[in-house]
Amino acid sequence: MNTLTATDLEVVYDVLADALDQATPAKAELFLAKLALLSAHALGDAQAFTELTRSALQDL
């Protein structure tokens, strides 16, 4: 798996924040589900996606 620089992560964060604003609160959940599926497809590794999902659930 490739890693991102701190600058790249800031860009990703900003893009995600802007996209969530554009989606509106009513569609944010649908947007996040679509983004997750597209990201999983791009990642091409179901096990890695599962591990990332579990990691994201920690400390919510």
matplotlib code that plots the C-alpha trace (Angstrom):
import matplotlib.pyplot as plt

x = [0.0, 1.3, 1.6, 0.8, 2.8, 1.4, 0.8, -1.1, -3.2, -4.1, -5.2, -7.3, -8.9, -9.7, -11.2, -13.3, -14.5, -15.5, -17.3, -19.2, -20.3, -21.4, -23.3, -25.3, -26.2, -29.2, -26.9, -23.7, -24.3, -25.0, -21.9, -19.7, -21.0, -20.4, -16.9, -16.1, -17.2, -15.2, -12.2, -12.5, -12.6, -9.6, -7.7, -8.5, -8.0, -11.1, -9.0, -7.1, -10.4, -11.9, -8.9, -9.1, -12.9, -12.2, -9.5, -11.8, -14.4, -12.0, -12.5, -15.7]
y = [0.0, 3.5, 6.1, 9.8, 12.7, 15.0, 17.6, 15.0, 14.1, 17.7, 17.9, 14.7, 16.2, 19.4, 17.7, 15.4, 18.4, 20.3, 17.3, 16.8, 20.4, 20.0, 16.8, 18.5, 16.9, 15.1, 13.3, 13.0, 9.4, 8.3, 10.2, 8.5, 5.1, 5.8, 7.1, 4.0, 1.6, 3.6, 3.6, -0.1, -0.8, 1.4, -0.2, -3.7, -5.5, -6.5, -7.5, -4.2, -2.3, -4.4, -3.6, 0.1, 0.1, -1.5, 1.1, 4.0, 2.7, 2.9, 5.7, 7.1]
z = [0.0, -0.9, 1.8, 1.6, 2.8, 5.4, 2.6, 0.6, 3.6, 4.1, 0.4, 0.9, 4.0, 2.3, -0.7, 1.5, 3.6, 0.5, -1.0, 2.2, 2.1, -1.5, -0.7, 2.0, 5.3, 3.8, 1.3, 3.3, 4.3, 0.7, -0.5, 2.1, 1.1, -2.6, -1.8, 0.3, -2.4, -5.1, -2.8, -2.1, -5.8, -6.5, -3.6, -5.0, -1.7, 0.3, 3.3, 3.4, 3.1, 6.0, 8.2, 7.3, 8.1, 11.5, 12.2, 11.3, 13.7, 16.7, 19.1, 17.5]

ax = plt.figure().add_subplot(projection="3d")
ax.plot(x, y, z, "-o")
ax.set_aspect("equal")
plt.show()
